[in-house]
Amino acid sequence: MKLALIGVGHAGSRIVDRALERELETGRDLCNGNVLVFDTAADAFDDITHVPSECQVRFGDIHPDVDADGVGGDPDLGVTVAREDVQELRRAFDAVDFNDVDGLLLVAGLAGGTGGGAGAVLLEELQAICDKPIYALGVLPEADEPDHCALTASRALQSFVEIADNVICFDNDAWRSTVSYTDTAESEADRPYDELDRTAVSHVMTAFGASESAAMTTAAENRIDASDITRTLETGGVSSIGRATLELDRSDDGLSWLPSWLPLPSWLAGDAVDGPADAAEVKRLVRRAIDSQLTLPCAVDSTYRVLVVLSGPPTAVSRKGFESARYWLEQETGTVEVLAGDEPRPDSATLTATVLLSTVTDVPRIDALQERGRTAKEAVDESEAGEAEFVW
């Protein structure tokens, strides 16, 4: 599925930049160059390395309450400056060829003033000017962030769900302890989030970018196309993505000395794997994709629809294994609305299962976030009421 990528705020812009980097690494062409990032801070794009400068849009800079740091985490100010600069934002969308994509994905950190506030305004504008599906990738804050972040995120999530056709969530709090940090982030402040961004991108790219590899020369037996993804997500609400990878054995063809991460060209690969994974192995892989770590932890039996994609060498997946995995998902999720497809990657040394759980309704993390947001809102209201008593 071809998606225009729209990043809003610091986190959203960073993740879109990582998505373009991932395109180069994997050969998946997800956006066809249709990309934009928006922010209100003066230095917002200093660390952006893959999004072209002409696709970087700063707005709100003439508003008296916007300083060099942007809207200062204030979502109401983010909404205000976005509405005031709406004509400028609309002109920026001229850089996106809506006829060249199957949908749009707006990416934002929900706890940020620009992402959580202005992001909702941008979603409204996109819905008004584009008849393609408009999805959102919303990043939830960590549990130890201040109460006002929980309030901003809970409000933003509600707005995003009401406006977007579907909101895929990535929970920073759930993933923070699972990633190993690298020194690739240019900014010290961004370093803790660098691997989180890459993790979010890898899940989204595999789910949406199946069959979008420029190097894919083998026809898929059960090809996933844009209509399959659209159908899976058309029920709206909040969705989650699970992913797991199985290392495959290379054949003893004199090339075993090569590192496992190096893909072999097709003329050398030959029998690069030692036969198809059996049905039980494929089922275990799919189970691990939803049991290990979802982008948003949830009860899998609360989902409305499911999409599963198996990516890897065509010889690695048997028909029996494919059907076994789909049947297991039907039993586990309690829905017969399960679509399954494969993404042939003949030179890959791994088999990856990606599971998209659409419209999940039992999500304790969101319940806790909303409750914390309500408590924070009550505290703010009480504080404002107390101050009003002293106004002469």
Secondary structure as GFF3:
##gff-version 3
##sequence-region A 1 392
A	DSSP	beta_strand	3	8	.	.	.	ID=ss1
A	DSSP	alpha_helix	9	26	.	.	.	ID=ss2
A	DSSP	beta_strand	35	39	.	.	.	ID=ss3
A	DSSP	three_ten_helix	53	55	.	.	.	ID=ss4
A	DSSP	beta_strand	56	58	.	.	.	ID=ss5
A	DSSP	alpha_helix	75	84	.	.	.	ID=ss6
A	DSSP	alpha_helix	86	92	.	.	.	ID=ss7
A	DSSP	three_ten_helix	93	95	.	.	.	ID=ss8
A	DSSP	three_ten_helix	98	100	.	.	.	ID=ss9
A	DSSP	beta_strand	103	109	.	.	.	ID=ss10
A	DSSP	pi_helix	113	118	.	.	.	ID=ss11
A	DSSP	alpha_helix	119	129	.	.	.	ID=ss12
A	DSSP	beta_strand	134	140	.	.	.	ID=ss13
A	DSSP	alpha_helix	147	163	.	.	.	ID=ss14
A	DSSP	beta_strand	166	171	.	.	.	ID=ss15
A	DSSP	alpha_helix	172	175	.	.	.	ID=ss16
A	DSSP	alpha_helix	191	208	.	.	.	ID=ss17
A	DSSP	alpha_helix	226	233	.	.	.	ID=ss18
A	DSSP	beta_strand	238	247	.	.	.	ID=ss19
A	DSSP	alpha_helix	266	269	.	.	.	ID=ss20
A	DSSP	alpha_helix	279	291	.	.	.	ID=ss21
A	DSSP	three_ten_helix	300	302	.	.	.	ID=ss22
A	DSSP	beta_strand	305	312	.	.	.	ID=ss23
A	DSSP	three_ten_helix	314	316	.	.	.	ID=ss24
A	DSSP	alpha_helix	319	333	.	.	.	ID=ss25
A	DSSP	beta_strand	338	344	.	.	.	ID=ss26
A	DSSP	beta_strand	350	358	.	.	.	ID=ss27
A	DSSP	alpha_helix	364	388	.	.	.	ID=ss28
###
